[in-house]
Structure formats: structure tokens, C-alpha cells
Amino acid sequence: MTKSSSNEFDYISENIKRIREDIALCCAKAGRDENEVRLMAVTKTVEAEKINIALSEGIDLIGENKVQELLSKLPLLEPKTVEKHLIGHLQTNKVRQILGRADMIESVDSIRLASEISLEAKKRNITADILLEVNIGKEEAKSGFFPEDFIENIHMISEMSNIRVHGLMAIPPICAENDEIRGYFYKMRKLFIDIQSKKIDNVDMHVLSLGMSGDYKEAILEGSTLIRVGSSIFGERNYK
Ligand SMILES: *Cc1c(COP(=O)(O)O)cnc(C)c1O
């Protein structure tokens, strides 16, 4: 590598450093231990060369939205053992392709999808690690369980075999006001704690996946344990 090409992606390293500082600051402000918050690099539309820069900075978790995109990048990643989560809507007919390749499916948004994952995991004699996506703003255009039926749904899912629920994920509505977004994160945190206290079989509530580039600070202040950051690390996405 020439000197200039090794500097071309320095912004990625700098962005990661800045976000880690933000994590530490927000945790200090909230009286939390900074090790409670994990930083995921969201790598959709980002080429493997840039992802590998992030991995060389110690990023140990990436998120992709699409099954095909995740699978095609896997052989190019260094180290290949980096933890990978699927965070985009998953069609039931793609469960077979992603199971065993992603370490966690964060975007389980229906009973039908959960039951397909359970069936496929059972066939292979593995346990599928999942988060449940909550449509916290009850938006028509978004998928996810509504908060009011959530307890009933999580009980149904907990009875499915070969599935383990590790926590919750949400993408709140776009909010103009800081207080408004914090309100949604607060509701998620309440739901998370409520379910933790119920001690449901096959449910081990320890991951609260909240916060993206525009709102990860608010999410950490409200209790997020996993922030999913894309454009603040890699720059604006270029959808071709
Ligand atoms: C794209 C995406 C992100 C990251 O978004 P940024 O605003 O670029 O940080 C996080 N979570 C999900 C589910 C996404 O689809």
C-alpha cells in the first residue's frame, strides 16, 4: 500500500475514535459503565475494504440489512470471525440462507418469521439467537411488534423450540425534538425491564439495541446497550 492510499480512509478511524469518546461521555453522564454499551458498525452499501479498516480499529460487531449483501461480503472480511447481526427486515423464504451465517437476527418482527426460524433451527439442531423488533412509534410503514401486544407475543415466541430471545431492537420515528426521541427510548427501556422481571423461559433480556448515527447519544442516556452506527462511521451511504 502506498502512503496516500493508507491515509485515504483515516476518516473512518477518526470517526470511530470520536464515537467511542461520545460513548464514554454519555455513560459518565448517565452514571453507567461504558463497557455496557457496544458499538456496532452498520455496513450496508459499504465495501469490504472500508469495513476492514473499522475492524482493524477494534470494531468487533457489524450489522447488515440484506441477506445477500451480508453473505457476499463474508469471505472478504478480516477477521472473518467478526460478529455479524442481521438488522433489516427478513423474508421467511430467506431464513434458510441466513441461519448459521449471522450470529444474531435482530429484526424478528412477526410470529410467522419467528416460527420459520424456529423450524429451520430445529431441523439443523442449532439454537437461533434473536432480538425482537418493537414498532415503538406504531408506524404503519415500519415492521415490528406493537408495544401493547408485546407481552403476549413474546410468550408465544418463548414457547417455540430452538430459539433464544436476547433482547429488543427498535427504530423510533424520526423526531424533530430531542425530548421526543428520548421518550421513545424511555418506553423501550421500560418494556425491556418489564420483560426482564417476568423471567420467561428461553428469554434472556440483556440486549437493548437502540440508537443510530443521529440519536445514539440520547439512546445511551436512556439505557441502550448496543448502538447501530453507519453513516457517522463510514460517511453518507451511496445507494447505487
Ligand atoms: C441503516 C441502519 C442503521 C444505521 O443508520 P445510520 O443512521 O447510518 O447510523 C441502524 N439500524 C438499522 C436497522 C439500519 O437499517
The ligand as an SDF file (V2000), in Angstrom:
LIG
                    3D

 15 15  0  0  0  0  0  0  0  0999 V2000
  -29.0320    1.7510    8.3230 C   0  0  0  0  0  0  0  0  0  0  0  0
  -29.3930    1.3320    9.6870 C   0  0  0  0  0  0  0  0  0  0  0  0
  -28.7060    1.8210   10.8140 C   0  0  0  0  0  0  0  0  0  0  0  0
  -27.5900    2.8510   10.7420 C   0  0  0  0  0  0  0  0  0  0  0  0
  -28.0710    4.0830   10.2910 O   0  0  0  0  0  0  0  0  0  0  0  0
  -27.1560    5.4030   10.3720 P   0  0  0  0  0  0  0  0  0  0  0  0
  -28.1370    6.4990   10.5180 O   0  0  0  0  0  0  0  0  0  0  0  0
  -26.3920    5.4600    9.0980 O   0  0  0  0  0  0  0  0  0  0  0  0
  -26.2700    5.2700   11.5300 O   0  0  0  0  0  0  0  0  0  0  0  0
  -29.0770    1.3350   12.0560 C   0  0  0  0  0  0  0  0  0  0  0  0
  -30.0570    0.4240   12.2100 N   0  0  0  0  0  0  0  0  0  0  0  0
  -30.7430   -0.0560   11.1550 C   0  0  0  0  0  0  0  0  0  0  0  0
  -31.8090   -1.0590   11.4000 C   0  0  0  0  0  0  0  0  0  0  0  0
  -30.4460    0.3910    9.8730 C   0  0  0  0  0  0  0  0  0  0  0  0
  -31.1510   -0.0900    8.8420 O   0  0  0  0  0  0  0  0  0  0  0  0
  1  2  1  0
  2  3  1  0
  2 14  2  0
  3  4  1  0
  3 10  2  0
  4  5  1  0
  5  6  1  0
  6  7  2  0
  6  8  1  0
  6  9  1  0
 10 11  1  0
 11 12  2  0
 12 13  1  0
 12 14  1  0
 14 15  1  0
M  END
$$$$
